[in-house]
Amino acid sequence: MLRDKTLETGQTSQITQQLEEKIAQAVSVQEKVDLTNSLAWQLRICDPERASALCLETMELSKSCGANAQIYEHGTAASLITLAFLDGESGNLDTSLSRALEALSYLKDKPQSDTLIGAWYALGWAYYYSGDYPAALEFALKSLKTAKAIGHRGWEAWCLDLVASTYKDPAQAIQMYEEAHDIFEKTGSIDGQSRVLNNWACTLLEAKNYTDALELAQKGLQLAKRNGLKRDEINIAATIGEILAGMGDFSQAQSKLHEATLLFDEYGRDISSVYILVDLGQVYLEQNDLERAEQELLKALEAAKQMEMRNEQARCHQYLSEIFERRGRFDKALEHHKMFQSLREGIAGEGALQQLAALRVSHQIETAQRDAEIHRLQMEKLQIELDEHKRLHAILEDLATRDPLTNLFNRRHFLNLAEQEWKRAVRYHRPLCALMLDVDHFKQINDQHGHAAGDKALTTVANVIRSTLRSTEIAGRYGGDEFVVLLPETLPQNALLVAKRICQEIIDYTISSDIGIIELTPSIGVACMMKGNSETIRSLDELLSHADKALYNAKRAGRSQVHLYSEEG
């Protein structure tokens, strides 16, 4: 499970080593889960990939190590919190929010203060990245107040950093950064110091105090480089680029931002890549290099949309509006300006600003008392809050992942789930089969019977597929009249049985229209990846391509049948 790796110098590496030794000596599964979760949280910044792997491992262990062999809820919640933080950093904001809310649901009956702080902390950053600052500040203040109440100095420092980043009063924010940095120095937290110095520099940048901002950012960059904190190195390099741009040194700013893009190309893109692309576009705009500015901003806009970063979408539209205005393309300039205005109204409208002001008044951070208020929260109120969050999230998730006609997964979500199954199958050398299916003569159905009959045919096929599959199998509408199914842990002969069963059940169905009865027949292609052919099928795309070729062969052979892909054709 554990592997040796030199992560950083100082107290953090000592804590990591101590945790690994304790895990090796753990007596019970619950103890091992708790210690491994602590290790994963410790590694979330310096080694996020390993942190994620550890969390997935502990979630599996937690399934049956609770009382009476039930799920160990605290262990599951702690794993979800670390994963929520990592998802937020990677730009998977929907998943981050979903996991943090799920963690809270496990804590509602037996909340433990430090884990509850973690859930609120992860929610705070997820809301911050998505541009919902009032919600971010609310959860940041909850986490800070609880950290102060239980006297947890480490958590207090992390929560101070979050509150300061969300707070829009530079003087108070700087005071909180100073306090957080002091705690991190005393506790020997290198990654904490690195993060605070960067966020502190960003606040000074907004206040146009470029000299002090540059000094803090360079100090943070040295820490990050010296201790192998690659993500922080990217973020701080980008911050320095912004500071240099603010000072009017656009050549150096461009160089620093390009350095950051090379780093995230090497270590993988995350949420910081959006900020960097926007900043690079802004620098080109300042230099009146409109073509390159537009290129970078369009890349940033696409990434910001994928990550649902509304603030950065707004910035992109603002700068793109200026680009088209300079070119004399006033229609395009107006289009981007309207998008900018719409996003800004949604993010920072009068109501949101009033909510921020109310939160500032109602939560006096400086006088937060060390009490146990969080422990006495009424469970009914927390449950209502959680249920509402989950209800809204379920609605949004359904809209984002389901095809509205058939209620199967849409193509994008199917491919996301399928890619996860592909990686698991490759990693553990397990079989994986794919089915490609479409309705024979579907165009004739539409032309002769009308589109309503065509829609009915598609929903009938979707219902047959849904009723035939097991819960572990994934089905989606691939496009038009084409459907796709993924069968994990399934050998070719069993995949053929599933395909033939689907085929026969569709044939058994008839649907009616105004001009008569419609007899449905499908053609289905089957392709499988197994240990014996994993060298020839090297990606999910190739597996689906093979299934598509088998579908073509089924049609060529006369339709209404199933074909298994083979190299011979």
C-alpha positions in Angstrom: 0.0 0.0 0.0 2.6 2.5 1.0 5.8 3.5 -0.9 8.8 5.4 0.1 9.2 8.8 -1.4 11.1 11.9 -0.3 8.5 14.6 -0.4 9.9 17.6 1.3 12.2 18.7 4.1 11.3 19.8 7.6 8.6 18.8 10.0 6.1 17.8 7.3 8.2 14.8 6.1 8.7 13.8 9.7 5.0 13.7 10.2 4.6 11.7 7.0 7.2 9.2 8.1 5.6 8.9 11.6 2.1 8.2 10.1 3.5 5.5 7.8 5.1 3.8 10.7 1.9 4.0 12.7 -0.1 2.6 9.8 2.3 -0.4 9.6 1.7 -1.1 13.3 -2.1 -0.5 13.3 -4.0 -3.2 15.1 -7.6 -2.6 13.9 -8.9 -1.7 10.4 -10.6 1.4 11.8 -7.2 2.6 13.2 -5.6 1.9 9.8 -8.3 3.9 8.0 -8.0 6.9 10.4 -4.2 7.0 10.1 -4.3 6.5 6.3 -6.8 9.4 6.0 -4.5 11.6 8.1 -1.6 10.7 5.7 -3.7 11.4 2.6 -4.6 14.8 4.0 -0.9 15.5 4.8 0.0 14.6 1.2 -2.8 16.5 -0.6 -0.6 19.4 -1.7 2.9 17.8 -2.1 1.7 14.5 -3.6 -2.0 14.7 -4.7 -1.9 11.6 -6.8 -0.9 9.4 -3.9 -3.3 11.2 -1.6 -6.1 10.4 -4.0 -5.1 6.7 -4.2 -4.9 6.4 -0.4 -8.4 7.9 -0.1 -9.9 5.4 -2.5 -8.2 2.6 -0.6 -9.6 3.8 2.8 -13.1 4.2 1.3 -13.0 0.5 0.3 -11.8 -0.5 3.7 -14.5 1.6 5.4 -17.3 -0.2 3.7 -17.4 -3.0 6.3 -15.2 -2.0 9.3 -17.8 -0.1 11.2 -20.0 -1.4 14.0 -21.7 -4.6 13.2 -19.7 -4.9 10.0 -21.5 -1.8 8.6 -19.9 1.2 6.9 -17.4 3.2 9.0 -19.0 6.6 8.5 -16.3 8.8 10.0 -13.6 7.1 7.9 -15.6 7.4 4.7 -16.3 11.1 5.5 -12.6 11.9 6.0 -11.7 10.2 2.7 -14.4 12.2 0.9 -13.2 15.5 2.4 -9.6 15.0 1.0 -11.0 13.9 -2.4 -13.3 17.0 -2.4 -10.3 19.2 -1.8 -8.3 17.5 -4.6 -11.3 17.7 -7.0 -11.5 21.5 -6.2 -7.8 22.0 -7.0 -8.2 20.0 -10.2 -11.2 22.1 -11.4 -13.8 19.3 -10.9 -16.0 21.7 -8.9 -19.3 19.7 -9.2 -17.6 16.6 -8.0 -15.9 18.6 -5.2 -19.2 20.0 -3.9 -20.9 16.6 -4.2 -18.2 14.8 -2.2 -18.1 17.5 0.5 -21.9 17.4 0.9 -21.8 13.6 1.0 -19.1 13.8 3.7 -21.5 16.0 5.7 -24.3 13.5 5.3 -22.1 10.9 7.0 -21.4 13.3 9.9 -24.9 14.4 10.7 -25.5 11.8 13.5 -22.0 11.8 15.1 -20.1 14.9 14.0 -16.5 15.1 15.0 -15.2 18.6 15.1 -12.0 18.2 13.1 -13.7 16.3 10.3 -16.6 18.7 10.2 -14.1 21.6 9.8 -12.6 19.7 6.9 -15.9 19.3 5.2 -16.7 23.0 5.6 -13.2 24.0 4.5 -13.5 21.9 1.3 -16.9 23.4 0.6 -15.5 26.9 1.1 -12.8 26.5 -1.5 -15.2 24.8 -4.0 -17.6 27.7 -3.7 -14.7 30.2 -3.9 -13.4 28.7 -7.2 -16.9 28.7 -8.7 -17.3 32.4 -7.9 -19.9 32.1 -5.1 -18.1 34.2 -2.5 -21.0 34.6 0.0 -21.3 30.8 0.3 -17.5 30.4 0.4 -17.3 33.0 3.2 -20.1 31.4 5.2 -18.4 28.0 5.2 -15.0 29.5 5.8 -16.3 31.3 8.9 -18.0 28.1 10.2 -14.8 26.2 9.8 -12.7 28.9 11.5 -15.0 29.3 14.4 -15.0 25.6 15.1 -11.2 25.4 14.8 -10.9 28.2 17.4 -13.4 26.6 19.6 -11.5 23.2 19.8 -8.1 24.9 19.9 -6.8 23.2 16.8 -4.0 25.6 15.7 -3.2 23.8 12.4 -6.8 23.9 11.2 -7.1 27.5 12.5 -4.3 28.5 10.2 -5.7 26.8 7.1 -9.2 28.4 7.8 -7.7 31.8 8.3 -6.1 31.5 4.9 -9.5 30.6 3.4 -11.3 33.4 5.1 -8.7 36.0 4.2 -8.8 34.8 0.5 -12.6 35.3 0.5 -12.7 38.5 2.5 -12.7 41.6 0.4 -11.2 44.0 3.0 -7.5 44.0 2.3 -6.5 45.3 5.8 -8.3 42.6 7.6 -7.2 39.9 5.1 -3.6 40.8 5.5 -3.9 40.6 9.3 -5.4 37.1 8.9 -2.6 36.1 6.5 0.0 37.3 9.0 -1.6 35.2 11.8 -1.9 32.1 9.6 1.7 32.4 8.4 2.9 32.7 12.0 1.1 29.5 13.0 2.5 27.7 10.0 6.0 28.8 10.8 5.7 27.6 14.4 4.2 24.3 13.4 6.7 23.7 10.6 4.1 23.5 7.8 6.0 24.2 4.6 3.0 23.8 2.3 1.0 26.1 4.6 3.6 28.8 4.4 3.8 28.5 0.6 0.1 28.8 0.1 -0.4 31.7 2.5 2.5 33.6 1.0 1.0 33.3 -2.5 -2.5 34.3 -1.4 -1.1 37.1 0.7 0.8 38.4 -2.4 -2.4 38.2 -4.4 -4.2 40.4 -1.9 -1.3 43.0 -2.0 -1.5 42.8 -5.8 -5.2 43.7 -5.7 -4.2 46.6 -3.4 -1.5 47.7 -6.0 1.2 47.2 -3.4 3.5 45.6 -6.1 6.8 45.8 -4.2 5.7 43.9 -1.1 3.6 41.5 -3.2 6.6 40.6 -5.3 8.8 40.1 -2.2 6.2 37.7 -0.7 5.7 35.8 -3.9 9.4 35.3 -4.5 9.8 34.0 -0.9 6.9 31.6 -1.5 8.4 30.4 -4.8 11.7 29.6 -3.2 9.9 27.5 -0.6 7.9 25.7 -3.2 10.9 24.9 -5.4 13.0 23.9 -2.5 10.4 21.4 -1.2 9.1 20.0 -4.5 5.6 21.6 -4.3 5.1 21.7 -8.0 1.4 22.9 -8.0 2.4 25.8 -5.7 5.4 26.5 -7.9 3.0 26.9 -10.9 0.6 29.1 -8.9 3.2 31.4 -7.5 5.0 31.8 -10.9 1.7 32.9 -12.3 1.2 35.4 -9.4 4.6 36.8 -10.1 3.6 37.2 -13.7 0.5 39.1 -12.6 2.6 41.4 -10.3 5.1 42.2 -13.1 2.2 43.0 -15.4 0.8 45.3 -12.8 4.2 47.0 -12.6 4.1 47.5 -16.4 7.0 45.0 -17.1 5.0 43.1 -19.7 8.0 41.3 -21.2 9.0 39.8 -17.9 5.4 39.1 -17.1 4.9 37.2 -20.4 8.1 35.2 -19.7 6.9 34.2 -16.2 3.5 33.2 -17.3 4.9 31.2 -20.2 7.1 29.5 -17.6 4.0 28.6 -15.6 2.2 27.2 -18.7 5.2 24.9 -19.4 5.0 23.7 -15.8 1.3 22.8 -16.0 1.9 21.1 -19.4 4.5 19.0 -17.6 2.6 18.3 -14.4 -1.0 18.4 -15.6 -3.6 21.1 -15.8 -5.7 22.1 -12.9 -7.7 25.1 -11.8 -4.7 27.4 -11.8 -4.2 26.8 -15.6 -7.3 28.9 -16.2 -6.0 31.8 -14.2 -2.7 31.6 -16.0 -4.3 31.6 -19.5 -6.5 34.6 -18.6 -3.4 36.5 -17.2 -1.4 35.7 -20.4 -4.3 36.9 -22.6 -4.4 40.1 -20.5 -0.6 40.7 -20.9 -0.9 40.2 -24.7 -3.8 42.7 -24.7 -1.7 45.2 -22.9 0.9 44.8 -25.6 -1.8 45.2 -28.2 -1.0 41.7 -29.6 -4.7 41.1 -30.2 -4.4 37.8 -32.1 -2.4 36.1 -29.4 -4.6 37.7 -26.7 -7.7 36.3 -28.4 -6.1 32.8 -28.7 -5.2 32.6 -25.0 -8.5 34.0 -23.8 -10.6 31.6 -25.9 -8.6 28.7 -24.5 -9.1 30.1 -21.0 -12.8 30.6 -21.6 -13.3 27.0 -22.8 -11.4 25.7 -19.7 -13.4 28.0 -17.4 -16.7 26.8 -18.8 -15.6 23.2 -18.3 -14.7 23.9 -14.6 -17.7 26.3 -14.1 -15.5 29.1 -13.0 -17.9 32.0 -13.5 -15.5 34.7 -12.4 -12.9 33.7 -15.0 -15.5 33.4 -17.7 -16.5 37.0 -16.9 -12.9 38.1 -17.1 -12.5 36.4 -20.5 -15.6 38.0 -21.9 -14.5 41.4 -20.6 -11.1 41.2 -22.3 -12.5 39.7 -25.5 -15.0 42.6 -25.7 -12.1 45.0 -25.5 -10.2 43.1 -28.2 -13.1 43.2 -30.7 -13.8 46.9 -29.9 -10.2 47.7 -30.8 -10.6 45.8 -34.1 -13.8 47.7 -34.8 -15.9 44.6 -34.6 -18.6 46.2 -32.4 -21.1 43.5 -32.9 -18.8 40.9 -31.4 -17.6 43.4 -28.7 -21.3 43.9 -27.6 -21.9 40.2 -27.6 -19.0 39.6 -25.2 -19.9 42.6 -23.1 -23.4 41.2 -22.6 -22.0 37.9 -21.5 -19.6 39.7 -19.1 -22.5 41.7 -17.6 -24.7 38.7 -17.3 -22.0 36.7 -15.5 -21.1 39.6 -13.2 -24.8 40.1 -12.2 -25.0 36.5 -11.3 -21.8 36.6 -9.3 -21.6 39.9 -7.7 -25.0 41.5 -8.0 -26.4 43.8 -5.3 -28.0 40.9 -3.5 -24.7 39.0 -3.3 -22.8 42.1 -2.0 -25.5 42.6 0.6 -25.1 39.0 1.7 -21.4 39.5 2.0 -21.9 42.6 4.1 -24.4 40.8 6.4 -22.0 37.9 6.9 -19.2 40.3 7.8 -21.4 42.0 10.5 -22.9 38.8 11.9 -19.6 36.9 12.1 -17.1 38.8 14.2 -14.0 36.7 13.5 -11.8 38.6 16.0 -14.1 37.8 18.9 -14.9 34.2 18.1 -15.4 32.5 21.4 -14.0 29.1 22.2 -17.3 27.3 22.7 -18.8 24.1 21.6 -21.7 25.6 19.6 -21.0 23.3 16.6 -21.4 20.3 18.8 -24.8 21.4 19.9 -26.1 22.1 16.4 -29.6 20.8 16.0 -29.6 17.7 13.9 -32.9 18.5 12.3 -31.6 21.9 11.0 -28.4 20.2 9.6 -30.5 17.5 8.0 -32.8 20.0 6.3 -29.8 21.9 5.0 -28.1 18.8 3.7 -31.3 17.5 2.1 -31.9 20.7 0.2 -28.2 20.8 -1.0 -28.5 17.2 -2.1 -31.9 17.8 -3.8 -30.6 20.7 -5.8 -27.4 18.9 -6.6 -29.3 15.8 -7.8 -31.5 18.0 -10.1 -28.4 19.8 -11.6 -26.5 16.5 -11.9 -29.4 14.9 -13.7 -29.7 17.8 -16.1 -26.0 17.7 -16.8 -25.5 14.0 -17.2 -28.8 12.6 -18.7 -30.1 12.6 -22.3 -33.5 14.4 -22.0 -35.4 12.0 -24.3 -34.2 8.6 -23.2 -33.0 9.4 -19.7 -29.8 7.3 -20.4 -26.5 9.0 -19.8 -25.5 11.5 -22.4 -22.4 11.0 -24.5 -20.1 13.2 -22.5 -21.0 11.6 -19.1 -21.0 8.1 -20.5 -17.4 8.7 -21.8 -16.3 10.1 -18.4 -17.7 7.0 -16.6 -16.3 4.6 -19.3 -12.9 6.1 -19.0 -12.8 5.3 -15.3 -13.9 1.7 -16.0 -11.2 1.5 -18.7 -8.5 2.6 -16.4 -9.6 0.1 -13.7 -9.8 -2.7 -16.2 -6.3 -2.0 -17.5 -4.8 -1.6 -14.0 -6.2 -4.8 -12.7 -6.1 -6.8 -16.0 -9.9 -7.3 -16.0 -12.1 -7.9 -19.1 -14.2 -5.1 -20.5 -16.7 -5.3 -23.3 -18.6 -2.6 -25.3 -21.8 -2.8 -27.3 -22.7 -0.3 -30.1 -26.4 -0.5 -31.1 -28.5 1.4 -33.5 -32.1 1.1 -34.8 -32.4 -0.4 -38.3 -34.0 1.9 -40.9 -34.5 4.6 -38.3 -34.6 7.3 -41.0 -37.6 5.5 -42.7 -39.4 5.4 -39.3 -39.0 9.2 -39.0 -39.9 9.9 -42.6 -42.9 7.6 -42.9 -44.3 7.8 -39.3 -43.1 11.1 -38.1 -40.6 12.3 -35.5 -43.0 11.5 -32.5 -42.9 7.8 -33.6 -39.1 8.1 -34.0 -38.8 9.4 -30.4 -41.1 6.6 -29.2 -38.8 4.1 -30.9 -35.7 5.5 -29.2 -37.3 5.5 -25.7 -38.5 1.9 -26.3 -34.9 0.8 -27.1 -33.6 2.8 -24.1 -36.1 1.1 -21.8 -35.1 -2.4 -23.1 -31.4 -1.6 -22.6 -32.0 -0.2 -19.1 -34.1 -3.2 -18.0 -31.6 -5.7 -19.3 -28.4 -4.4 -17.6 -27.0 -4.9 -14.2 -26.3 -1.9 -11.9 -22.6 -2.1 -12.6 -23.1 -1.8 -16.4 -23.3 1.6 -18.1 -25.5 2.7 -21.0 -25.7 5.9 -22.9 -27.2 7.5 -25.9 -24.2 8.0 -28.2 -26.0 10.2 -30.8 -29.0 10.1 -33.0 -30.3 6.5 -33.0 -27.0 5.1 -31.7 -26.6 3.7 -28.2 -23.6 2.4 -26.4 -23.2 0.0 -23.5 -20.1 -0.8 -21.4 -19.9 -4.2 -19.6 -17.2 -4.4 -16.9 -16.0 -7.8 -15.8 -17.6 -9.5 -18.8 -16.1 -12.0 -21.1 -16.9 -12.0 -24.9 -19.3 -15.0 -24.7 -21.3 -13.3 -22.0 -21.3 -10.0 -23.8 -22.8 -11.7 -26.8 -25.5 -13.2 -24.6 -26.4 -9.7 -23.3 -26.4 -8.3 -26.8 -28.6 -11.1 -28.2 -31.0 -10.7 -25.3 -31.3 -6.9 -26.0 -31.7 -7.6 -29.7 -34.5 -10.2 -29.1 -36.4 -8.0 -26.6 -36.3 -5.1 -29.0 -37.6 -7.3 -31.9 -40.4 -8.5 -29.6 -41.6 -4.9 -29.2 -44.0 -3.2 -31.6 -45.0 0.4 -31.5 -47.9 2.1 -33.2 -48.3 5.3 -35.1 -51.1 7.1 -36.8 -50.4 5.2 -40.0 -49.7 1.7 -38.7 -47.6 -0.7 -36.6 -43.8 -0.3 -36.5 -41.6 -3.4 -36.0 -38.3 -2.5 -34.5 -35.0 -4.3 -35.2 -31.6 -3.4 -33.9 -28.1 -4.1 -35.2 -25.4 -4.6 -32.5 -21.7 -4.6 -32.6 -19.6 -6.2 -29.7 -16.0 -5.6 -28.9 -13.9 -6.8 -25.9 -10.7 -6.0 -24.2 -9.1 -8.9 -22.4 -5.7 -9.8 -21.1 -4.9 -11.5 -24.4 -5.6 -8.5 -26.6 -4.8 -5.5 -24.3 -1.8 -4.7 -26.4 -3.9 -4.3 -29.6 -6.7 -2.3 -27.9 -4.8 0.5 -26.3 -7.5 3.0 -25.4 -11.2 3.3 -24.8 -11.5 5.0 -28.1 -10.1 1.9 -29.9 -12.5 -0.4 -28.0 -15.5 1.7 -29.0 -14.2 2.0 -32.6 -14.0 -1.9 -32.8 -17.6 -2.1 -31.5 -18.6 0.4 -34.2 -16.9 -1.7 -36.9 -18.7 -4.8 -35.6 -22.0 -2.8 -35.8 -21.2 -1.9 -39.4 -20.5 -5.6 -40.2 -23.9 -6.6 -38.6 -25.6 -4.1 -40.9 -23.7 -5.2 -43.9 -24.7 -8.8 -43.1 -28.4 -8.0 -43.3 -29.2 -6.1 -40.0 -31.3 -7.3 -37.0 -28.3 -9.3 -35.6 -25.3 -9.2 -33.4 -21.7 -9.3 -34.5 -18.5 -9.7 -32.4 -15.5 -7.8 -33.6 -12.5 -9.7 -34.8 -9.3 -8.7 -36.7 -10.4 -10.8 -39.6 -13.6 -8.8 -40.1 
